[in-house]
Amino acid sequence: MKEKVLSLLKETQGFISGQELCEGLKVSRTAVWKTIQQLKTEGYQIEAVRNRGYRLVSSPDIMAEAEVSSKLNTRVMGHPCLFYRETDSTNDRVKQLAEEGMPHGTLICADMQSGGKGRRGRPWISPLGESVYMSLLLRPHIGTARASMLTLVMGLAAAKACSETLCSVMEHAPRVEIKWPNDLVVEGKKLAGILTELSAEVGYIYYVVIGIGINVNTKTFEGELAETAVSMCQVAGTGFFRAELAARCINYFEYYYDIFAKTEDLSGLKEEYESFLVNKGRQVCVLEPNHEFCGTARGINSYGQLLVEREDGEITAVYAGEVSVRGVYGYV
Ligand code: BTN
């Protein structure tokens, strides 16, 4: 109900009468009035004028359910979309919901995480109201070895969404690039990270959780992050609506996921992925659990493996699940 009132207010230039809202939604005037009051307490500025109706003056940058849902144009992804003002980690919430039987496509968004998790046991600092913290539940019918490709699908979707969002406010927006396999970078600094977790047994996936954190309205980063991290707001010099960016990301994810699902690999996405790949043509060091080697990144193959050419010309395909890739001259 709330999201329907919100979409009608947003669709209407100027005022929409109480009568139109009642008829459009098939509810009573009191129900409409109560919903409007609820929206106002969430920070929406809504003007109410006798005999004219209601007009949306401004929307707050909130990550509420209705805000994200009303911008989704997906069949499966983000249905349902659940919101927590505060949670420990959206990945952990998704895992819990997955165990309770929630469906493929369930999305969890939060306004803050008290125990946000990064890769390799690192924390993901997630202050209130600043950035996008969300996780998607997938129940794909694919072999376990293919699960890491889903990280790349999300990376591509997020790169596309962030890039489009920056271009909407900047004439010469810098490129949003993908640092294989998990990070988005802008001008060499990290804009977003992806943490994919799996519940599986040999050869069978119960579910996959893909969590993504995008630095959106952070004005300054503290400590070592000041050197390595960047936010959309720092890049563009203006703030962004997080819900809009989150929804754009999920809309693209569904589009790319459908392409992935046809072949169960990245053959249909490889070219576009490579157009975002910052590593391509660069020197990289691959840090495998037991050894390290360096070479030039040449692109990815259809399984999402990074192709690294060593000095002797031999090409090694590196599997995303096990390694960390560092630029020879720094983070990228
Ligand atoms: C990384 O680059 O180390 C991965 C960061 C992933 C952070 C996101 S925020 C939403 C989701 N919930 C978590 O606890 N982590 C991921």
Boltz pocket constraint, residues with backbone or C-beta under 6 A from the ligand:
constraints:
  - pocket:
      binder: B
      contacts: [[A, 88], [A, 89], [A, 90], [A, 91], [A, 92], [A, 113], [A, 115], [A, 116], [A, 117], [A, 118], [A, 119], [A, 120], [A, 122], [A, 124], [A, 132], [A, 133], [A, 134], [A, 135], [A, 182], [A, 183], [A, 192], [A, 193], [A, 194], [A, 195], [A, 211], [A, 212], [A, 213], [A, 214]]
      max_distance: 6.0
